């Protein structure tokens, strides 16, 4: 099945002829309540006529456009709304290929998005981005690619990645097509503020290509350096966790992206910038950032986020604007997507019941009905990834228990030790300083604490670091290992038993990527062979295996909400406060920026 998205210029004669009634529409929707995101109104008794992949006419009567070959859909008073757009999303975080992601979200009303493939870029560089872009182009989605800006996220002195991307690579990616639309989140914001030539060069390449720059700024909202960051041309940011974060960004002309991922619950606080402080919502977007296949299955995608925003007091039409027209305008493609208007792409959803329920019963993408009543009606061909992408885990030797011993500079006594504390439903961590015992020259990690380790897996260097983490909750001997370890995606291992940690690391290495939870009673394995990030299996099977990992963690005492998603960020060196990479502990603070710090104080 073909999902053609021709440029508007190529469609004008047919669209005008259809609107006149001289050429039958390919599809019409009659008698619905139109969610007009341009005017902020609900219009009764409206109809829509489609010619090919674009909308030819919107009005009360489309009867003069109906011919023998026209498909007629009776809306019967249901809502007609533009397809939902995700303004900031990492498809790799769903553990799905792009095709399976499309299968998962199209029935939920998501018809497009702006995707930052910086996960696969950290493993395979531009080649990884190009593969995902090619796969996107074969789906019904209005899919736009962002070029990963921070590969590595903080710099080679802080972590080892499988590839690197700089200004030349960014400029090259923009030659691939207009659907390569932006520079992905610029996580190295200290580098931007303090004039790092690589970061500024990537931004300049983006601006010269006529694209936009997405941001990632985690210093406080009132920090004097936020305007400095904006001066570099950064016009959007999803690292908003308070109303003040949103307010300050909007005041600077930026778009504030408010996220509700699997484990990042930021909408409730950030949306009050509109509901309580009264800011104009036109520069506010709803996004997911990271959602696992399990949460796609159990909660939803953008439909869930819009529903959640409405439950926080946002008017339904306003919430839809935050997930459609606002998003399209932010990326400069509102002529094509984000509204039901003549000339726009025919990305349309029908909703039953109350608008606030966001109950999608039909999805039309590029003029084709692709899903009805929660089930895909269009078939999507799988995309074949090359062999090297299915073999990306390169450990120099099989992990053993001794790899996870923490040697101390004293034989016995105690040492003040830096400990990473996990915060549930938040991306940030806390730095604790705890006095931990030493025996026989080894740090003793107990009393509810776990060890956390990163093993370099891209180049076989043997780089390794081991630290301590609090807040995991294991109440029995247990370990989890994963190759999804943002953003460098080395092998991340967490546990309270050195032997089980070695077994878990070995299991994901043997599977060429994935997640393994091992206890004394068994192993739960979720293979992720595509770059160590994505499953080769269908959405339904991937979601079931993701849920099995969650259950294994829960049964072992780790009751964090969507625990895997939270744990996978513990190696992300650009999020406050304390993280771990293959180079050691990484701390980020407003005063010092990003720095390596010692385990012992």
C-alpha positions as CSV (number, residue, x, y, z in Angstrom):
1,X,0.0,0.0,0.0
2,X,1.3,3.5,-0.9
3,X,1.1,6.4,1.4
4,X,2.0,9.3,-0.9
5,X,2.7,12.7,0.5
6,X,3.2,14.9,-2.6
7,X,4.2,18.5,-2.2
8,X,1.2,20.9,-2.2
9,X,2.5,22.6,-5.4
10,X,2.1,19.3,-7.3
11,X,-1.5,18.9,-6.1
12,X,-3.0,22.3,-6.8
13,X,-4.8,21.5,-10.1
14,X,-6.5,18.4,-8.7
15,X,-7.4,20.1,-5.4
16,X,-9.0,23.1,-7.1
17,X,-10.9,20.9,-9.5
18,X,-12.2,18.7,-6.7
19,X,-13.3,21.7,-4.6
20,X,-15.2,23.1,-7.7
21,X,-16.9,19.7,-8.1
22,X,-15.3,18.9,-11.5
23,X,-13.2,16.0,-10.1
24,X,-14.7,13.5,-7.6
25,X,-13.1,13.4,-4.2
26,X,-11.3,10.2,-3.3
27,X,-12.7,10.3,0.2
28,X,-15.3,12.5,2.0
29,X,-16.3,12.7,5.7
30,X,-19.8,14.1,6.3
31,X,-21.8,15.5,9.2
32,X,-19.2,15.8,12.0
33,X,-18.2,18.2,14.6
34,X,-15.0,19.8,13.4
35,X,-12.3,20.6,15.9
36,X,-10.9,23.8,14.3
37,X,-7.5,24.2,15.9
38,X,-6.9,27.4,13.9
39,X,-9.8,29.3,15.4
40,X,-10.2,27.3,18.6
41,X,-13.8,26.4,17.8
42,X,-16.0,23.3,17.6
43,X,-18.0,23.7,14.4
44,X,-21.2,21.6,14.0
45,X,-22.4,19.8,10.8
46,X,-19.1,20.0,9.0
47,X,-17.7,17.9,6.2
48,X,-14.3,17.3,4.6
49,X,-13.4,16.3,1.1
50,X,-10.1,14.7,0.3
51,X,-8.3,14.3,-3.1
52,X,-5.4,11.8,-2.9
53,X,-3.3,12.7,0.1
54,X,-4.6,16.2,0.7
55,X,-7.7,18.0,1.8
56,X,-9.6,19.7,-1.0
57,X,-12.5,21.2,0.8
58,X,-13.9,21.9,4.3
59,X,-17.5,23.1,4.7
60,X,-21.1,22.2,5.3
61,X,-21.8,20.5,2.0
62,X,-19.5,18.3,-0.1
63,X,-22.2,16.5,-2.0
64,X,-21.0,18.0,-5.3
65,X,-17.6,16.3,-4.9
66,X,-19.0,12.7,-4.4
67,X,-18.6,10.4,-7.4
68,X,-18.8,6.7,-8.0
69,X,-15.3,6.0,-6.7
70,X,-15.6,8.3,-3.7
71,X,-15.4,6.6,-0.3
72,X,-18.0,8.2,2.0
73,X,-17.5,8.1,5.7
74,X,-20.5,9.2,7.8
75,X,-19.2,11.0,10.9
76,X,-22.8,11.0,12.3
77,X,-22.0,13.8,14.8
78,X,-18.6,12.4,15.9
79,X,-15.7,14.8,16.3
80,X,-13.4,15.3,13.3
81,X,-9.9,16.4,14.4
82,X,-6.5,16.7,12.9
83,X,-4.2,13.8,13.6
84,X,-2.1,14.2,16.7
85,X,1.6,15.1,16.4
86,X,4.4,14.3,18.8
87,X,6.7,17.3,19.0
88,X,9.6,15.4,20.7
89,X,10.0,11.7,20.6
90,X,12.7,9.1,20.5
91,X,11.3,6.1,18.7
92,X,14.1,3.9,20.0
93,X,12.8,4.3,23.5
94,X,9.6,2.4,22.6
95,X,11.9,-0.6,21.9
96,X,10.2,-0.8,18.5
97,X,11.2,-0.3,14.9
98,X,9.7,2.7,13.1
99,X,7.2,0.4,11.3
100,X,6.1,-1.3,14.5
101,X,5.9,2.1,16.3
102,X,3.6,3.3,13.5
103,X,1.4,0.2,14.0
104,X,1.2,1.0,17.7
105,X,0.4,4.7,17.5
106,X,-1.7,5.1,14.3
107,X,-4.8,3.5,15.9
108,X,-4.4,5.8,18.8
109,X,-4.6,8.9,16.6
110,X,-0.9,9.9,16.2
111,X,-0.4,10.6,12.5
112,X,3.0,12.3,12.7
113,X,5.9,13.5,14.7
114,X,9.3,15.0,15.0
115,X,11.7,12.2,15.9
116,X,15.2,12.6,17.3
117,X,17.1,9.4,16.6
118,X,20.0,10.2,18.8
119,X,19.9,6.8,20.4
120,X,20.8,4.8,17.3
121,X,23.1,7.7,16.3
122,X,25.2,7.1,19.4
123,X,25.7,3.5,18.2
124,X,26.0,3.9,14.4
125,X,26.2,7.7,13.7
126,X,24.7,9.1,10.5
127,X,24.2,5.6,9.1
128,X,21.8,4.8,11.9
129,X,19.8,8.0,11.4
130,X,19.7,7.3,7.7
131,X,18.3,3.8,8.2
132,X,15.5,5.1,10.5
133,X,14.7,7.9,8.0
134,X,14.4,5.4,5.2
135,X,12.1,3.2,7.3
136,X,10.0,6.3,8.3
137,X,9.4,7.1,4.6
138,X,7.7,3.8,4.1
139,X,5.1,4.3,6.8
140,X,1.8,6.3,6.7
141,X,3.3,8.8,9.3
142,X,4.0,12.4,8.6
143,X,7.4,11.7,10.0
144,X,10.2,14.3,10.3
145,X,13.7,13.5,11.4
146,X,15.9,15.6,13.7
147,X,19.7,15.3,13.4
148,X,21.3,14.1,16.6
149,X,23.3,17.1,18.0
150,X,25.2,15.5,20.9
151,X,27.0,12.3,19.9
152,X,28.4,11.9,22.4
153,X,26.0,13.8,24.6
154,X,28.6,15.4,26.8
155,X,31.9,14.8,25.0
156,X,34.4,12.0,24.5
157,X,36.2,12.9,27.7
158,X,33.0,11.9,29.7
159,X,31.8,8.8,27.8
160,X,32.6,6.4,24.9
161,X,30.1,6.1,22.1
162,X,30.0,4.0,18.9
163,X,30.1,7.1,16.7
164,X,30.5,10.9,16.7
165,X,28.6,13.6,14.9
166,X,29.9,17.2,14.2
167,X,29.0,20.2,12.0
168,X,30.0,18.4,8.8
169,X,27.8,15.5,9.5
170,X,24.9,17.7,10.5
171,X,25.2,19.7,7.2
172,X,25.3,16.5,5.2
173,X,22.1,15.1,6.8
174,X,20.1,18.2,5.7
175,X,20.9,17.3,2.1
176,X,18.8,14.1,2.4
177,X,15.5,15.9,2.1
178,X,13.2,18.4,3.6
179,X,11.9,15.8,6.1
180,X,15.2,16.2,7.9
181,X,13.8,19.2,9.7
182,X,15.8,20.2,12.7
183,X,18.8,19.8,15.0
184,X,17.9,17.4,17.8
185,X,18.0,18.4,21.4
186,X,21.2,20.2,22.1
187,X,22.0,18.5,25.4
188,X,25.5,20.0,25.8
189,X,24.0,23.4,26.8
190,X,27.1,24.4,28.8
191,X,29.0,23.9,25.6
192,X,26.6,26.3,23.8
193,X,26.7,28.9,26.5
194,X,30.5,28.9,26.8
195,X,31.2,28.8,23.1
196,X,32.2,25.2,22.3
197,X,33.1,25.3,18.6
198,X,31.6,21.9,17.8
199,X,28.2,22.8,19.3
200,X,28.1,26.3,17.8
201,X,29.1,24.9,14.4
202,X,26.3,22.4,14.4
203,X,23.8,25.1,15.2
204,X,25.2,27.3,12.5
205,X,25.0,24.5,10.0
206,X,21.3,24.1,11.0
207,X,20.4,27.7,10.7
208,X,22.2,28.1,7.3
209,X,20.1,25.1,6.0
210,X,17.0,26.9,7.1
211,X,16.1,24.4,9.9
212,X,15.3,24.9,13.6
213,X,17.2,24.0,16.7
214,X,15.7,22.0,19.6
215,X,17.0,22.4,23.1
216,X,17.7,20.7,26.4
217,X,18.5,23.1,29.2
218,X,18.4,21.8,32.8
219,X,19.8,24.7,34.8
220,X,17.2,26.6,36.8
221,X,14.6,28.7,34.9
222,X,15.9,32.0,36.4
223,X,19.5,31.2,35.5
224,X,21.0,34.1,33.5
225,X,22.4,31.7,31.0
226,X,19.0,30.7,29.5
227,X,18.9,33.8,27.4
228,X,22.4,33.1,26.3
229,X,21.3,29.7,25.2
230,X,18.4,31.2,23.3
231,X,20.7,33.7,21.6
232,X,22.4,30.8,19.9
233,X,19.2,30.1,18.0
234,X,17.6,27.4,20.2
235,X,13.9,27.8,19.9
236,X,12.4,24.8,21.7
237,X,13.0,22.9,24.9
238,X,11.5,19.8,26.5
239,X,13.4,20.0,29.8
240,X,10.5,21.9,31.5
241,X,9.6,20.5,34.9
242,X,8.0,23.5,36.6
243,X,5.6,26.3,35.5
244,X,8.6,28.7,35.8
245,X,10.5,26.7,33.3
246,X,7.7,27.1,30.8
247,X,7.1,30.8,31.6
248,X,10.7,31.8,31.1
249,X,11.1,29.9,27.8
250,X,7.9,31.3,26.3
251,X,8.9,34.8,27.4
252,X,12.1,34.4,25.4
253,X,10.2,33.3,22.3
254,X,10.9,29.6,22.7
255,X,8.5,26.8,22.4
256,X,8.0,25.0,25.7
257,X,7.5,21.2,25.2
258,X,5.7,19.6,28.2
259,X,6.2,15.9,28.4
260,X,4.3,13.0,29.7
261,X,6.5,10.0,29.0
262,X,6.3,6.6,30.7
263,X,8.3,7.8,33.7
264,X,8.5,11.5,33.1
265,X,5.4,13.1,34.6
266,X,6.0,16.8,34.0
267,X,2.7,18.0,32.4
268,X,0.8,18.3,35.7
269,X,3.2,21.0,37.0
270,X,4.2,22.6,33.7
271,X,0.7,23.1,32.4
272,X,-0.1,25.4,35.2
273,X,1.9,28.1,33.3
274,X,-1.3,28.3,31.2
275,X,-4.1,27.1,33.6
276,X,-3.0,29.2,36.6
277,X,-0.6,31.8,35.4
278,X,-2.6,32.6,32.3
279,X,0.1,32.4,29.6
280,X,-1.0,32.2,26.0
281,X,-0.7,28.5,25.1
282,X,0.3,29.0,21.4
283,X,4.0,28.3,22.2
284,X,3.2,25.3,24.4
285,X,3.5,21.8,23.0
286,X,2.6,18.4,24.4
287,X,5.2,15.7,23.8
288,X,6.1,12.2,25.0
289,X,9.9,12.2,24.8
290,X,10.2,8.5,25.9
291,X,7.5,6.0,26.1
292,X,8.0,2.2,26.2
293,X,6.1,-0.3,24.2
294,X,4.5,-1.5,27.4
295,X,3.1,2.0,28.2
296,X,2.0,2.5,24.6
297,X,-0.1,-0.7,25.0
298,X,-1.4,0.1,28.5
299,X,-1.8,3.9,28.5
300,X,-1.5,5.2,24.9
301,X,0.5,7.7,23.1
302,X,-0.4,11.3,22.3
303,X,-4.0,10.5,23.0
304,X,-3.0,9.8,26.5
305,X,-1.0,13.0,26.9
306,X,-3.9,15.1,25.5
307,X,-6.3,13.4,27.8
308,X,-4.0,14.0,30.7
309,X,-3.6,17.7,29.9
310,X,-7.4,18.1,29.8
311,X,-7.7,16.4,33.2
312,X,-5.3,19.1,34.5
313,X,-7.8,21.8,33.5
314,X,-6.9,22.6,29.9
315,X,-9.8,23.3,27.6
316,X,-10.1,20.3,25.2
317,X,-9.7,22.5,22.1
318,X,-6.6,24.1,23.6
319,X,-5.1,20.7,24.4
320,X,-5.6,19.6,20.8
321,X,-3.9,22.7,19.6
322,X,-0.9,21.8,21.8
323,X,-0.7,18.5,20.0
324,X,-1.4,19.6,16.5
325,X,-1.2,23.2,15.1
326,X,1.2,24.5,17.8
327,X,3.6,21.6,17.0
328,X,3.4,22.1,13.2
329,X,4.0,25.9,13.6
330,X,7.0,25.3,15.8
331,X,8.7,23.3,13.0
332,X,7.5,25.5,10.2
333,X,5.2,22.8,8.5
334,X,1.7,24.1,9.4
335,X,1.0,24.5,5.6
336,X,1.1,20.6,5.5
337,X,0.1,19.2,8.8
338,X,-1.5,20.1,12.1
339,X,-5.0,21.3,11.0
340,X,-8.0,20.3,8.9
341,X,-7.8,23.0,6.3
342,X,-7.9,23.1,2.5
343,X,-4.6,22.1,1.0
344,X,-3.3,20.4,4.2
345,X,-2.3,16.7,4.2
346,X,-5.3,14.5,4.9
347,X,-4.3,13.4,8.4
348,X,-7.6,13.2,10.2
349,X,-9.0,11.3,13.2
350,X,-12.6,10.6,14.2
351,X,-13.4,10.6,17.9
352,X,-16.5,9.2,19.7
353,X,-18.1,10.4,22.9
354,X,-16.9,13.5,24.7
355,X,-13.9,15.3,23.1
356,X,-12.2,15.2,26.5
357,X,-12.2,11.4,26.4
358,X,-9.9,11.5,23.2
359,X,-11.5,8.2,22.1
360,X,-10.1,7.7,18.6
361,X,-12.3,5.4,16.4
362,X,-10.7,6.1,13.0
363,X,-7.4,7.3,11.8
364,X,-6.8,8.6,8.3
365,X,-3.2,9.3,7.2
366,X,-2.2,10.8,3.9
367,X,-5.8,10.3,2.8
368,X,-5.9,6.6,3.6
369,X,-8.0,5.0,6.3
370,X,-5.2,3.1,8.2
371,X,-7.0,2.2,11.5
372,X,-10.5,1.7,12.8
373,X,-11.7,1.0,16.3
374,X,-8.2,0.5,17.6
375,X,-7.0,-1.9,15.0
376,X,-4.8,-1.3,12.0
377,X,-6.6,-1.8,8.7
378,X,-3.5,-1.0,6.5
379,X,-0.7,-3.5,6.2
380,X,2.9,-2.2,6.6
381,X,5.8,-4.0,5.1
382,X,8.7,-4.8,7.6
383,X,12.0,-3.0,7.0
384,X,15.2,-5.1,6.8
385,X,18.2,-3.8,8.8
386,X,21.7,-4.8,7.7
387,X,23.6,-7.5,9.6
388,X,26.1,-5.1,11.3
389,X,23.2,-3.3,13.0
390,X,22.1,-6.7,14.5
391,X,25.6,-7.3,16.0
392,X,26.7,-4.2,17.9
393,X,27.7,-5.5,21.4
394,X,31.5,-5.9,21.5
395,X,32.7,-6.8,25.0
396,X,36.4,-7.9,25.1
397,X,35.6,-10.8,27.4
398,X,32.8,-12.5,29.3
399,X,31.9,-10.5,32.4
400,X,32.8,-12.1,35.8
401,X,31.8,-11.3,39.4
402,X,35.2,-9.8,40.1
403,X,34.5,-7.1,37.5
404,X,32.0,-5.5,39.9
405,X,34.2,-5.4,43.0
406,X,34.9,-1.8,44.1
407,X,38.5,-1.6,45.4
408,X,39.1,0.9,48.2
409,X,42.2,2.9,48.9
410,X,42.2,1.5,52.5
411,X,42.2,-2.0,53.8
412,X,39.4,-1.5,56.4
413,X,37.3,1.2,58.1
414,X,34.9,3.4,56.2
415,X,34.9,5.9,53.4
416,X,32.7,8.8,52.4
417,X,31.2,7.7,49.1
418,X,29.2,9.5,46.4
419,X,25.9,7.7,45.8
420,X,23.4,8.2,42.9
421,X,19.9,8.4,44.3
422,X,17.0,7.6,41.9
423,X,13.9,9.9,42.0
424,X,10.7,8.2,40.8
425,X,9.0,9.7,37.8
426,X,11.8,12.2,37.3
427,X,14.8,12.3,35.0
428,X,17.0,14.1,37.5
429,X,18.9,12.2,40.3
430,X,20.3,13.3,43.7
431,X,23.9,13.1,44.9
432,X,24.2,11.5,48.3
433,X,27.4,11.4,50.4
434,X,27.3,8.3,52.6
435,X,29.8,6.7,54.9
436,X,30.2,3.1,53.7
437,X,32.3,0.4,55.3
438,X,35.4,-1.2,53.8
439,X,36.6,-4.7,54.5
440,X,39.6,-6.5,53.0
441,X,40.2,-3.5,50.7
442,X,36.7,-3.8,49.2
443,X,33.8,-1.3,49.6
444,X,30.9,-3.0,51.2
445,X,27.6,-2.1,49.6
446,X,24.6,-3.2,51.5
447,X,21.6,-1.9,53.5
448,X,19.4,-1.5,50.5
449,X,22.1,0.1,48.3
450,X,23.1,-1.5,45.0
451,X,26.1,-1.3,42.8
452,X,25.9,0.3,39.3
453,X,28.4,-0.3,36.5
454,X,28.9,0.7,32.9
455,X,30.9,-1.6,30.5
456,X,32.0,0.0,27.2
457,X,30.4,-2.1,24.4
458,X,31.1,-0.3,21.1
459,X,34.8,-0.6,20.5
460,X,35.9,-3.4,22.9
461,X,38.1,-1.1,24.9
462,X,37.4,-2.8,28.2
463,X,36.5,0.6,29.8
464,X,34.5,0.0,33.0
465,X,33.4,2.0,36.0
466,X,31.5,0.8,39.1
467,X,29.6,3.0,41.6
468,X,26.8,2.9,44.1
469,X,23.1,3.7,43.7
470,X,20.2,4.2,46.1
471,X,16.5,3.9,45.5
472,X,16.3,0.7,43.5
473,X,14.5,-1.3,46.2
474,X,15.7,-4.9,45.6
475,X,14.7,-7.0,48.6
476,X,16.4,-10.2,47.3
477,X,19.6,-10.9,45.3
478,X,18.9,-9.5,41.9
479,X,20.5,-7.7,38.9
480,X,19.5,-6.0,35.7
481,X,21.7,-5.4,32.7
482,X,20.7,-3.4,29.6
483,X,22.2,-2.0,26.4
484,X,19.6,0.8,26.5
485,X,21.6,3.2,28.6
486,X,21.1,6.7,27.5
487,X,22.8,8.2,25.6
488,X,26.0,6.3,24.9
489,X,24.2,3.0,25.2
490,X,27.0,1.0,26.7
491,X,26.1,-2.0,29.0
492,X,24.6,-0.7,32.2
493,X,24.4,-3.1,35.1
494,X,22.6,-2.6,38.5
495,X,22.4,-5.2,41.3
496,X,23.2,-6.2,44.8
497,X,25.0,-9.4,43.9
498,X,28.3,-9.4,41.9
499,X,27.7,-12.9,40.4
500,X,24.2,-12.0,39.2
501,X,25.5,-8.8,37.8
502,X,28.0,-10.7,35.7
503,X,25.4,-13.1,34.6
504,X,23.0,-10.3,33.5
505,X,25.7,-8.5,31.6
506,X,26.7,-11.7,29.9
507,X,23.1,-12.4,28.9
508,X,22.6,-9.1,27.1
509,X,26.0,-9.4,25.4
510,X,25.1,-12.9,24.1
511,X,21.7,-11.7,22.9
512,X,23.5,-8.8,21.0
513,X,21.6,-6.3,23.0
514,X,18.5,-6.1,25.3
515,X,17.5,-6.2,28.9
516,X,18.0,-9.0,31.4
517,X,16.7,-9.3,34.9
518,X,18.3,-12.2,36.9
519,X,17.5,-13.4,40.3
520,X,18.3,-16.7,42.1
521,X,15.0,-18.1,40.7
522,X,15.3,-17.3,37.1
523,X,16.1,-15.0,34.1
524,X,13.8,-12.6,32.2
525,X,15.3,-11.6,28.9
526,X,14.0,-9.0,26.4
527,X,16.3,-9.2,23.3
528,X,16.9,-5.9,21.5
529,X,19.1,-6.9,18.6
530,X,18.7,-3.7,16.4
531,X,21.6,-1.6,17.6
532,X,21.0,-3.0,21.1
533,X,18.0,-0.7,21.3
534,X,15.0,-2.1,19.3
535,X,13.2,-5.4,19.0
536,X,12.9,-7.3,15.8
537,X,9.5,-8.5,17.0
538,X,6.0,-7.1,16.4
539,X,4.7,-4.4,18.8
540,X,2.4,-6.8,20.7
541,X,5.3,-9.2,21.5
542,X,7.7,-6.4,22.4
543,X,5.1,-4.9,24.7
544,X,4.6,-8.3,26.5
545,X,8.4,-8.7,27.0
546,X,8.7,-5.2,28.2
547,X,5.9,-5.9,30.7
548,X,7.7,-9.1,31.8
549,X,10.8,-7.1,32.6
550,X,8.7,-4.7,34.7
551,X,7.1,-7.6,36.5
552,X,10.5,-9.2,37.2
553,X,11.8,-6.0,38.6
554,X,8.7,-5.5,40.7
555,X,8.8,-9.0,42.1
556,X,12.4,-8.4,43.1
557,X,11.4,-5.2,45.1
558,X,12.0,-2.5,42.5
559,X,8.6,-0.9,42.5
560,X,9.6,2.3,40.6
561,X,7.0,3.4,38.0
562,X,8.1,2.0,34.6
563,X,11.4,1.2,36.4
564,X,13.3,0.2,33.3
565,X,12.8,3.6,31.7
566,X,14.0,5.4,34.8
567,X,17.0,3.1,35.3
568,X,18.1,3.5,31.6
569,X,18.8,7.2,32.2
570,X,21.3,6.7,35.0
571,X,24.1,6.8,32.5
572,X,22.9,10.1,30.8
573,X,25.7,12.5,31.5
574,X,23.9,15.7,30.8
575,X,21.0,15.4,33.3
576,X,21.5,16.6,36.9
577,X,22.8,15.6,39.3
578,X,25.0,12.5,39.4
579,X,25.4,9.9,36.6
580,X,27.8,7.1,35.6
581,X,29.5,6.4,32.4
582,X,32.3,4.0,31.3
583,X,34.7,6.8,32.3
584,X,33.4,7.2,35.9
585,X,31.0,9.3,37.9
586,X,29.7,12.4,36.0
587,X,28.2,15.3,37.9
588,X,26.4,18.3,36.4
589,X,25.7,21.4,38.3
590,X,24.8,25.1,37.6
591,X,28.2,26.2,39.0
592,X,30.6,23.7,37.4
593,X,28.7,22.4,34.4
594,X,29.6,18.8,33.5
595,X,32.6,17.2,35.3
596,X,34.0,13.8,36.2
597,X,34.1,13.3,40.0
598,X,35.7,10.6,42.1
599,X,33.6,7.9,43.8
600,X,35.3,8.5,47.2
601,X,35.1,12.0,48.7
